[in-house]
Every structure is written in C-alpha cells, then in structure tokens.
Amino acid sequence: MKLLRYGPKGQERPGLLDAGGLVRDISGVVDDLSGAALLPETLRRLGAIAPETLPLVAGVPQRDLRLGPCVGHVGKFVAIGLNYADHAAEAGMPVPAEPIIFNKWTSCINGPDDDVIIPRGARKTDWEVELAVVIGQGGSYIDEADALSHVAGYCVANDVSEREYQIERGGTWDKGKGCDTFGPIGPWLVTPDEVGDTGNLRMWLEVDGHRYQDGSTATMIFRVPHLISYVSRFMSLQPGDVIATGTPPGVGMGQKPPVYLKGGEVMRLGIDGLGVQTQSVVVM
C-alpha cells in the first residue's frame, strides 16, 4: 500500500493511493496515520480493504491536492550521519565504526512539496535525499534478525541541513538539522511488501534541473536492520518514529567549490518506488 495524508497544513486526513493514482479516504478506518494506526494488525486491516469501496477524494495528488507529511504526530525523528561510504569520502571524513546518531526536531517536519525556508542569517543551506524508515511495532533492544518486522513502511526524506550551524557554530549537528521546514517526508508511506529489498534502491536529487545526487542505497555502510537494532539500544522506538538513514554523495557541501541554496531554487528528489518530492526554496 501507499498511504498518505492529504489536505491543508495542520488539517490533514489519512488516505491511500489507489491503482489509478487517485486518493481514497481512510478516515473511517483510522483517525490518522500515526501511533496505533501503524501497528502491523492495523496495516493488515487496511490492506484487506478494496480501495474502490473507499470514498474518492477530489483532485490529483501533488497537482491540485496537497499532500502533508506521510506520518502524523511523529514522536522522534532520528537521523544517521555519514552512512554512505561515497558520501563520507566526499566529506573528507573516515567511515564511522558505528552509526552516527543525531536528531531532527519534529517541528521541522514538512509536506513533500511544501516550501523549504532558509533561516534568518543562514549562509550554507544544503540538501540530502534519504531513505526514511517509519516504525510500526515499537521496542527496545530489537534483535537485528527481527528488525524488519518492526517497520511500518518507508518514505523519501530530504534532510535539509544548514552546514554553518551544523559544523561551525559549536555543539552538536542537531543545531543545523532541525530548523523549521528542514524535514520533508513523503509523498507516501510505502509498506514493506511493495518496497522489497531496501539495499539497492536508486535515489537522486536535482536543484533547478541539475542532478547533484544520483546514488543508491547499495553504498550504505550500515543497512536498515542494523540501524533499527542499533538505535533501539539507546532509546525505545515507538509507532510512528522516523529514522532517516543517510545520504549518497552529491550534497552541496561536497561540490568544488561548494554550492548552497540561496533562495529561489526548486529541489526535486526521489527514490525508486517511493515517489518524488518537489520543494521551492524561500528566504525567511
């Protein structure tokens, strides 16, 4: 299934994408795509419903029907740094011995096509296309062999980053990672049965039509099962938590000379089978 949230910002309703690319309303089954709605038993119940029996929503998604973040009421937005060998190389940093964990504040979460806002005084705003994992069944100290049974689905994320705040202003990476609008997720939450192997998904990102990132999850250092297991050692994972799993090379910081967002650009990014995001960049 491809699950989604549609409607005005702050008033999103849950839906699913039918075979014709139109939205069907599922608010009669679940209140929102959050919490218990992402548990395995609820997803099985949704999967058993024939989409054509659900109310049809007017409009074409991402054309004249706005999509919100594909998960609501996210408790934790965890991210993994330097998780692609070729990205670590372009950043001039060693391959980490263990996953690098940082946080994106949940207030940064944005719809897949909503504007990305450059903060006041920012000079080095950058992009990162990422595969995000959404937790279904929660847990702590999850065994790696069992980790994928804890996944509700996958989605595209843009880990927008202000590099000066992240690297040059002291403290942890979090400072440059969680600014408002810096966490577009969606357009859909795709259930694992439709995604298959997450170890070889093509992913890309363009700015104003120029393709900067063109990579694959095949160059991940730590794969999805290991990341879920590892993160769950340090915090309990709960339904609706999001883990962004790192980015391939081609970020602005890695260009020679570096290229950063100034405002007025359009970012377009996607991952095989998970959809496409399009964001206009504006200055606060």
N, C-alpha and C positions, 0 to 999 in steps of 0.2 A: 504493500500500500504506500501511497504518497499522501501523507497527512499534512495539513496546513492550517493556518489561522488567517482569516480574511476580515477586511473591514477597516474603519477609521482607527487611527492610533489610539490605543487605550480602550477600544471597544471591540476588539477582535472576537470573532466567533470561530469555533472549530469546524473544520471541513476536511474533505478528502478530494483528491483529483481523480475523476473518472477516466475511462478509456478514451473518451473523446477530448480530453484536455479541459473539461469544464469542472466547476466546483460543486460538490454536493454537501449540503449542510448536515452535520452530525451532532448538533447541539441537543437533539432529542435523545441522544445516547450518552454523551459526555458533556459536562459543563464547559470544559476547556481541555486543551492538550497540555496537561500539567499533572504533577502528582500521580494519584492513583490511576488516572486515565492512561498512563504509560506502562502500567504493570502488564506482565505477559497475559494474564487472563482477560484484561480489558481489550488488549490488542487482538486477541483471538476472537473475541466477541465482535469487534468492529470488522475483522476480516471475513466473518461469516455472513455479513450483510451484503446483499446485492446492491451495488451503488445506484442502479436505476430506480430503486424503490425509495431512495432518499430525496429530499427536496432539492431542486436545482436552484443554484444561486445565479442571479443575473450577472452578466459580464464575463470577460475573458481575463483570467488571472495574469497579472503583470502587464496587462494592457490597459483595461479600463476598470479593473478590480484590484484594489491594493491588497497586497499580502503583508501581514505582520510577521514578527519573529515566529518561527515554526514551533516554538515551545513557549508556554506562558509560565509566569511565576517561578522562574529559574532560581533555585536556591544557591548554587555555586557555579561559577564559570571559571573552570580551571584550564590552564594552558601549559603547553610543553614547549620549551625553548631548544633551539639548535638540534632538532630531531631528524634532520636530513643531512646525510654526510656531505652532499654537494653544497648545501646552504652553509654548513659550518665552515667549509673551505672558503667560500666567497666572503664570509665574515672574518676570516683570518683567525678563527678560534679552533681549539682542539675538539675532537669528537668527545662528547661527555661520556664519562664512565657510568653514570647513572642519569636517568631523566632529570632535566631541569624543570622545576615546577614554579609557575607564577600565577597570579590571579588577574582576571579581568573583572572589574566590578560589574555586578548585574545591571547597574544603571546605564552601562554602555550599550546594552543590547538594543538592536535596531532591526527594522524590517529589511528584507533583502534588497529592496530598491529605494529605500529612504535615503535622503541626503546624508553624506558624511560631513561633519562640521569640523573645520580646523580650529583648535582652541586659540584663545587670545594669546598673542606673543609667540605662538609656535612657529618654528623655522624648519623642522625636519620631519614632517609627517609622511609616513611610509605605508606600504600595503603588504599584505601577506595572505595569499589564498591558502586555506587549510581545510582538511577533513575534520569535522567535529563529530564526536560520539555523544549520543544522548542516553543517559542511564534509564533503564526501566526498573528492573529489580535491584534494590539497593543492597548495601552490605559493607562490611569491613573485613580486611584481610582476605580478600577474594582470591581464590586459587586461580593461577593463570590458565589452567586447563578448563576452568569453568567460567572464565571471564566473559565470553561472548554471550552466555545465557543471561547476562545482566544488561544487555544492550537493547534499548527500545528501537533505536534507529540511528541513521547517520544524516548529516546535512553539510552544506557548504558554509564556511565561515570566512569572513575577512578580518584577520587580526590586525586591524589598523593600529599603527604604532607611531608615537612621537619620539624619535630617536634621541633628541636632545634631552627630553625629560627622562627617558628610559636609561640613558647611558652616562650623560654628562652632568646631571644635576644632583648626584648623590643619592644614597638609599638604594632601594630595590628596583627591579624592572617595572613593578606594578604602576609606578608613577606615570609612565608613558604609555601604558597599555589599556587603561580603563576610563579614558575621557569619554564624555557623552558622545554617543553615536559610533564609537570605535568597535562595536561588536555586531555587525550584521550577521544574522543566521537565517538560513532558508535557501530557496523558497519553500521547500518541502522537507518534512522529516520522512525519510525513506526507510521502511522496515528492512531488517537484515535479509529476509528471503528474496528481496528484489535486488539487493546490492551484491550479494555473494562475497567473493574474496576481496577484502579491502587492501590487500597487499600489492595490487597492480592497477590502480586507478589513475588515469590521466587527469592532470589538473593544470589550470592555466589562468593567467590574469593579464588584461590589457589596460593600458591607460591611453585614452584618446586614440584607440585603434592600434596602438603599438604594443605588441606582445612582449612583455617583460618576463613573465614566468611561464614556463612550458615544461612541466615536470611530471613526476609520477610518484605515487606512494611506494613504489618499489625501492626507492632510495631512503626510506625511513630507517633510522637506526634502531629504534625501539618500536615494535609493532603494537597494534591495538590491544591484544590480550595482555601483553606485558604492561602496557601503560595503565590499564584499568586495575590490574593487580597491584602495581606499584603505588599508584595514587591512593588506593584503598588502605594502604598501610598507615597513611598519615592523616586520614580523615574518613569518616563514614560517607559512603556515596548513597545518595537518595534519589528516588524517581524524579526525573526532570533535570538533574545536574548535567552540565555540558562540559566535555573535555575536548579542547582544540588541540590537535596532535602535532602541530609544527608545519613548517612551510618549505617548499623546494627553493632552489636558487632563483634569482631574478628580482629580488627586492630592490627598492630604490637605493638603499644604503650600499648595496653591492655593485652599483654601476660605477664606471670610471669615466668622468667624475660622477659622484653620487647625484641622483635625481630625486627630488622630493616634491610632494604635492603643494601647490601654491594657492589653489582655488580656481574654479572654472573648469577643471578636468572632469572627465567621465571615466570611472573604473568599471570594467566588465570582467567577470570571473566565473569559473565553473569547474565542476568535477564530473567525470563520466557518470551518467545515471542519476546524478543528484541535483541537476538543474543549474541555472545561471542566475547570477545577481548583476544588477546594474545600479551604480550609485554616482550621483553628481556630487562634486566636492565644492563646498562653500566655505567662506571665511566668516567666523563669528563677528 
